[in-house]
Amino acid sequence: MRGFAQPSTDINISNTRSYTPFILAAYYGHTHTLKVLLNLGAEGCAVDNKGSNAFMGAAFKGHKHIIQWLLENTSCNVNHQNYAGQTALMMASLFGRENIVKLLLGHGAKPDLQDKQGNTSIKLAQAQGLSHIVDMIKFHFQ
C-alpha cells in the first residue's frame, strides 16, 4: 500500500523461550490481540520448543473465552499433543478447569489419549483429587 511502510519483522517470531506473539496473547487472555495477529498473518497453530500451542497455555491459565475463540477462528487440532504427549484437555483436567474441559469435550477432545508417561486426562485429574472432573469426563466418554 502506498504511503505505508511494510512491517519489517516476522509476525511469527518467537522470544527466547520460543513463544510467538500469538501464543503469548492466548496465554494472557488477550482476544483482541489474537484477532489482530491472525489478521496480520500470524500462525494460529504455531508451537513452542516443547510442541505446545495456544490451546495449551489458555487451558493452563483457565481462559475459556480464548479456547472458544481459538476453536472458532483457527484450524488447530483440538487433540494436538505436544512433545510430551500432553493435550489441552489434559492441561484443563490437571488444573480443574471444569468449563474448559466441557468445552473441549464438546468439540471432540479425546480423553483417552495418553502422554509419554501414560497419563490420560482422567488419570491427571485423579492425581489431583478432582473427582468432579473425573466424573465429567467419564460421563461424556460413555
HELIX and SHEET records of a PDB file:
HELIX    1   1 PRO A   21  TYR A   27  1                                   7    
HELIX    2   2 THR A   31  ASN A   39  1                                   9    
HELIX    3   3 ALA A   54  LYS A   61  1                                   8    
HELIX    4   4 LYS A   64  ASN A   73  1                                  10    
HELIX    5   5 ALA A   88  LEU A   94  1                                   7    
HELIX    6   6 GLU A   98  GLY A  106  1                                   9    
HELIX    7   7 SER A  121  ALA A  127  1                                   7    
HELIX    8   8 SER A  131  PHE A  141  1                                  11    
END                                                                             
